Amino acid sequence: MEQRISLITLGVDDVARARRFYEQLGWVGQEVEETVFFQAGGQAVVLWGRDKLAADSGVPDDGRGTFDGMVLALNLRSIAEVDEAIREAEAAGATITRPPAETFYGGYAGCFRDPDGHVWEIAHNPGFALDDDGNLTLPDFGASGGA
């Protein structure tokens, strides 16, 4: 599995409040379907409803520490690479929380927890460009109707 992080998704209680906070820090975000994306160097920081993030990751969020509200993501170049990375993680001792499958955004992804419970999403998203070094570049969501 490649040693890098493409996205850090923070599960937040109030997306609008969280967006205002980061924008007051000088960050520039793009919102699409109640999700805010910030380009952060060769990665992205994403704000999404905590309940939606937990459900999407296949992890319960019972308020007792079963979910820490953050998901690390590794975006890869193909569906086959996603399947291979998930197999590698499981062989190394990860618990698969969502087997790889097609996603609501037109990509393909699966999730796992490492032995300490940290959630990772392994994804192929054809809408997110990766350069030769694996750096992620967000698209201009405004060009496709996002706000």
C-alpha positions as CSV (number, residue, x, y, z in Angstrom):
1,M,0.0,0.0,0.0
2,E,1.3,3.5,-0.9
3,Q,2.6,5.4,2.1
4,R,0.6,8.7,1.8
5,I,-2.6,10.3,2.8
6,S,-4.9,11.9,0.2
7,L,-7.7,13.3,2.4
8,I,-8.4,13.9,6.1
9,T,-12.2,14.0,6.7
10,L,-13.4,15.5,9.9
11,G,-16.8,14.6,11.2
12,V,-18.4,17.7,12.5
13,D,-21.6,18.5,14.3
14,D,-22.4,21.6,12.3
15,V,-20.8,21.9,8.8
16,A,-21.6,25.6,8.4
17,R,-20.0,26.5,11.8
18,A,-17.0,24.4,11.0
19,R,-16.6,26.0,7.5
20,R,-16.8,29.5,9.1
21,F,-14.1,28.5,11.5
22,Y,-11.7,27.3,8.9
23,E,-12.4,30.2,6.6
24,Q,-11.7,32.6,9.5
25,L,-8.3,30.9,9.6
26,G,-7.8,32.0,5.9
27,W,-8.7,28.7,4.3
28,V,-10.8,28.7,1.1
29,G,-13.4,26.0,0.9
30,Q,-15.8,24.6,-1.7
31,E,-19.1,23.1,-0.6
32,V,-20.8,20.3,-2.4
33,E,-23.9,18.5,-1.0
34,E,-23.3,19.5,2.6
35,T,-19.6,18.6,2.4
36,V,-16.8,21.2,2.4
37,F,-13.5,20.6,0.7
38,F,-10.2,22.5,1.4
39,Q,-7.1,22.0,-0.7
40,A,-4.3,21.6,1.7
41,G,-1.1,21.2,-0.3
42,G,-1.1,17.8,-2.0
43,Q,-4.0,16.7,0.2
44,A,-7.5,17.8,1.1
45,V,-9.2,18.4,4.4
46,V,-12.9,17.7,4.3
47,L,-15.7,18.7,6.6
48,W,-18.7,16.3,6.7
49,G,-21.5,15.6,9.2
50,R,-20.2,13.3,11.8
51,D,-23.2,11.0,11.6
52,K,-22.8,10.7,7.8
53,L,-19.1,10.0,8.1
54,A,-19.6,7.3,10.6
55,A,-22.3,5.6,8.6
56,D,-20.3,5.9,5.4
57,S,-17.3,4.3,7.1
58,G,-19.4,1.4,8.4
59,V,-18.5,2.4,12.0
60,P,-21.0,2.9,14.8
61,D,-20.9,6.3,16.5
62,D,-22.6,5.6,19.9
63,G,-21.0,8.6,21.7
64,R,-18.9,6.2,23.9
65,G,-15.7,6.4,21.9
66,T,-16.4,3.9,19.2
67,F,-15.7,6.5,16.5
68,D,-13.2,9.4,16.9
69,G,-14.9,11.5,14.2
70,M,-12.0,11.4,11.7
71,V,-11.2,9.3,8.6
72,L,-7.9,9.2,6.8
73,A,-8.2,8.4,3.1
74,L,-5.8,7.0,0.5
75,N,-6.9,7.7,-3.1
76,L,-5.6,5.3,-5.7
77,R,-5.6,5.2,-9.5
78,S,-7.8,2.2,-10.1
79,I,-10.4,-0.2,-8.6
80,A,-7.9,-3.0,-8.7
81,E,-5.5,-1.0,-6.6
82,V,-8.3,-0.4,-4.0
83,D,-9.1,-4.1,-3.8
84,E,-5.4,-4.9,-3.4
85,A,-4.8,-2.3,-0.7
86,I,-7.9,-3.5,1.3
87,R,-6.5,-7.1,1.0
88,E,-3.1,-6.0,2.3
89,A,-4.7,-4.1,5.2
90,E,-6.8,-7.1,6.2
91,A,-3.7,-9.4,6.0
92,A,-1.8,-7.0,8.2
93,G,-4.6,-7.2,10.9
94,A,-7.1,-4.5,9.9
95,T,-10.8,-5.0,10.5
96,I,-12.8,-4.3,7.3
97,T,-15.7,-2.0,8.2
98,R,-17.0,-1.5,4.6
99,P,-16.0,-3.9,1.9
100,P,-14.9,-2.2,-1.4
101,A,-17.9,-1.2,-3.6
102,E,-19.1,1.5,-5.9
103,T,-19.8,4.8,-4.1
104,F,-22.5,7.4,-4.3
105,Y,-20.1,9.8,-5.9
106,G,-19.2,7.5,-8.9
107,G,-16.1,6.1,-7.4
108,Y,-15.1,2.9,-5.6
109,A,-14.0,2.6,-2.0
110,G,-13.7,0.4,1.1
111,C,-12.9,1.2,4.7
112,F,-11.0,-0.5,7.5
113,R,-9.9,0.1,11.1
114,D,-6.3,-0.3,12.1
115,P,-5.5,-2.3,15.3
116,D,-6.0,0.9,17.4
117,G,-9.4,1.7,15.8
118,H,-8.4,4.5,13.4
119,V,-10.5,4.5,10.3
120,W,-9.1,4.5,6.8
121,E,-10.9,4.8,3.5
122,I,-9.2,3.4,0.4
123,A,-10.7,4.9,-2.7
124,H,-10.6,5.4,-6.4
125,N,-12.4,8.7,-7.3
126,P,-12.0,9.5,-11.0
127,G,-13.0,13.1,-10.2
128,F,-9.9,13.7,-8.0
129,A,-6.7,14.1,-10.0
130,L,-3.5,12.4,-8.6
131,D,-0.1,13.5,-9.9
132,D,2.8,11.1,-10.4
133,D,3.7,11.5,-6.7
134,G,0.2,10.8,-5.6
135,N,-0.6,14.4,-4.7
136,L,-4.4,15.1,-4.9
137,T,-5.9,18.1,-6.6
138,L,-9.5,18.9,-6.0
139,P,-11.6,19.8,-9.0
140,D,-13.3,23.2,-9.3
141,F,-16.7,22.2,-7.9
142,G,-18.2,25.5,-9.0
143,A,-17.7,24.5,-12.6
144,S,-19.9,21.5,-12.1
145,G,-22.7,23.2,-10.2
146,G,-21.4,23.0,-6.6
147,A,-21.4,26.1,-4.3
